[in-house]
Amino acid sequence: MKSLILTIVLAATVAACKLPGPDKKAQAPRIQHNYIVLLDLSDRLIVQDNQPERDKALIRDIYSLFEEKVKSGLYIKSGDEIKVVMAPQRGAGLSRDEFEDRLYVNMNNIKKVYRRARESERRKNFYANLDTLYRHAVFSAKPEDYYGADIWKYFHEDLRVDYVDDDHTRNFLFILTDGYPVVGHNQNKLLQVKNEFPDLHIVLLEASPREKDLEWDRVVALWQQWFESMGVKDYTIIKRGSLTKEMEQVRDVVQSRPPAFASGY
């Protein structure tokens, strides 16, 4: 009898162990952030007052936003990244690939033990490389020595490499420029870029038309038409002005919470 009771108790215990536990709610994956900073290194660097310093101040502020996202992921959960890239440009004499490597930080590529410990070192190196880039970019005091930056070509050939195409990444493209997206003002080329970046948010900074025929409304209309032809719905065009106000607008854009990314942000 005792043997029978023991057998029943053991069977009940085993059965209880096999019972499914209460359903656990699947945790929403953390939203990662991909910050791309696209530079126009044409004669705007010498024509516009204090342009290199303004560019660097804006980029440093974007880097601080990147660091805030890394911290919000407690470092170990962060897969955020930031990269500074240059629009194709003839005659610049810059080692584009080398500088873009130096100005690229991807938390996925950094061992977790070093993510917080080497934060200050990463920032210091990033800022130093940024200073070096702009020092080399200003190679002449004559505007005629600079070719135009081909922003259209970057969209057409390179953006798909820098863009992160998944459901858990917010992609931001910050463009530092003052004029047209193509060299030679050939607006027909704008229609050739495919719609491959549906969730991309573009922030155009330092826009400042210089020629008489480049009135502000016309420049804005050109960029709007181009962005919308690519299916880009989220874009912000910020006119060159107070640096503090530009930085505030950038922060407002980055810290907004679009419906598609409301969970897990």
N, C-alpha and C positions, 0 to 999 in steps of 0.2 A: 504493500500500500504506500509506504514511504517512498519507494522507488517511483511509483506512478505519479505521486504528487510532485516529486522533484523533477520528473520529466515534463510535467505540465508547466511548472514554474519556469523551467529553462526555455521551453518553447515560446511561452508568452513573452519572456524577456527578449529573445531573439526577434520575435515579430515586432515588438515595440521599437527595437533598434532600427528596423527596416522601414518604419512608417515615415512618410515624407514630412519634413518640418514645415512650419509656416512659410508661405511665399515671401521671399525677400525682394523688396523693391529694387529694381536695377538702378544703380547709381548712374546719373547722366555723366558722360565723359566731360572733362574740363575743356572749355573752349580755349584754344591756343590762338596766338596772335602773330601774324607775319607782317612786319613793317618793311616796306621797300622804299628807299629814298632815291629818286632819280634826279641826277644833276645835269643841268645845262651849263656847261663850262665855256660858253662862247664869250664874245666881247662884253657881255653884260657884267662880267667881273670887273671891268675897268671903266665902263661907261656909267654904270650906276654907282652912286656914292656908297662907299664902305660895303660893297656887296659881299666880298668874301667873308668878312666878319659877321654880317647878317646871316649868311647861309650857315655858317658854323654854329651860330647861336641857336638857330632853328633846329639844326640836326642834333645838337646836344640836348635840346629840350625833348625831341622825339626819343632820343636814347634814354632819357630819364623816365619817359612813359613806358618804354620797353622794360626797364628795370622794375618799375612798379608792378607790371604784369608778372614778371618772374617771381617777385616777392609774394604776390597774391596766391601763387601756386606753391608757396612754401619751398621754392627752389626745386625740390625733388619731383614735383608734379609738372613742372614747367617744360613745355616743348616749344616755347616762344622763340622767335628769331627776328633779327634785324639785319638789313644789308643796305649798303650804300653802293649804288651803281651809276655808271656814267652813260649818258646818251652818246651814240656813235658820233664822232666828230673828226673830220680830217685835220691834219696838221697840228694836233694838240701835243704830240710828242710824249704823251703819258703812257705808262705801262698799265693799261686798263685792267687787265686780269690780275696783276699783282696788287694794285690798290683795292680792287673789289674783294680779293681774298683777305686782305688786312682789315677791311671794314665790314666783316661778316661775322655775326655771332649767332650760333644756333645752339640752344640749350641741350638739344638732343645729342649733340656731339661732345658734351662736356660731362665728365664723370661726376656723379652726384656728390661725392666727397669734396669736390673742388668748386661746386656751383656757388656756394655762399662764401667759402674761404677766400676765393680769388676774385670776388666781385670788384673790389677797388682796383686791382691790377688790370682786369679786363677793361674797365672804364678808362683808366689812365692810358692804356695802349690804344684804345679806340680814338680817344681825343687827340693823342699825339699823331696817329696816322692821318687823321682828318686834317690837322694843321699841315702836315707834310704834303698831302694831296693838293691843298689850295696854294701852297707855296710854289709847287711845280706848275699848277694850272695857269697861274698868272705869269706868262713867259714873255710878254711884250706889253709896252705902253701904247701901242698903236692898234686901234680897233680893226684896221684892215688886215692885220696879221692873223686874225682869228676867223675860222670857218664857223658856220652855224652848227648848232647841235640838232641832230635829226631824231627828235622824240618819236616821230611816226615809225622810224626804222626800229627803234627799241621795242615798241608795241608789236610790230609785225614779226620780229625775229627772236627777241630775247625774253619778253615778259612771261611767256609760257614756262620758261625754265625757273624763274624766280617766284612765280605764283604757286601757292600750295592748293592743290585741287582735292579737298576732302570736305566732309560735312561738319568738321569740328574745328575749323580754322577761319578766323576773320582776317581777310587780306586787305591791307591798306597800302596804297601807292601815293607817296608824297612827291609831287613834281615841283622842283625849284627852277622856275624859268620866268621869262618876261614877255614872250612873244608867241610866234606860231609854232605848231607841233611838227612842221616839216621844213626842210631847207628849200629855199626858193619860192616859198609861198604857193606851192602847187596843191591846191585844195582837192583836186581830183584823187590824189593818192590816199586821202583819208578814208575813202569808202572801201579800201581793199583789206582792212583789218577784220579778221573773223571774230564772231561773237563767241569767245572762249572763256570769258571772265565774268560770269553772271553775278557773283557776290562781291566783286571788287569795289571797294570804296576809294575813290580818288580825291585827293586834296591837292589843289593847284595853289602854290604859294609864290609870293613875290611877283605876281602878274603886274606888269607895268609897261604898256605900249609906249614906244618912243617916237615913232613916225607919225606925221600928221594924219595919214590915212588909217592909222591903227587906233581908232577911237575905242574907248573902253567897251561900249555896247557891242561893237563889231567883234572885238576879241572874245568877249564872253559868248556871243552867239556862235562863233566858230568852234570853240571848245565844246559847248553844249551839244551842238549838232554832231560833232565827232563822237563824243562819249555815248550819246543816245543811239547812234548808228551801230555801235558795238554791243548794244544791250546793257550798257553800264547805267544803272538807275541811281546809284548813290554817288554823288560827286559834290564837292564844295570848291568854289573858286574864290580865293582870298586875294584882294588887291594889296599891292605893296603899301605899307603904311607903318603904323606903330608896331614895333616888334612884340611888345607886351600883348597887344590886342591880337596879333596874329597867333601867338602862342596860346592865348586863351581860346581862340576859335579851334585850333588844332586839338586841344584837350577836350573841348566840348564834343567834337566829332568822335574821337577815340573812345571817350567814356560813355557815349550814348549806348543804348541797349535796343538794337533792332529786334523786331518780333521773331525773326528766324533764329536768333541766337539767345532768346530770352532765358532758356534753361541752361544751367551749367556755366554761366558767364562768370 
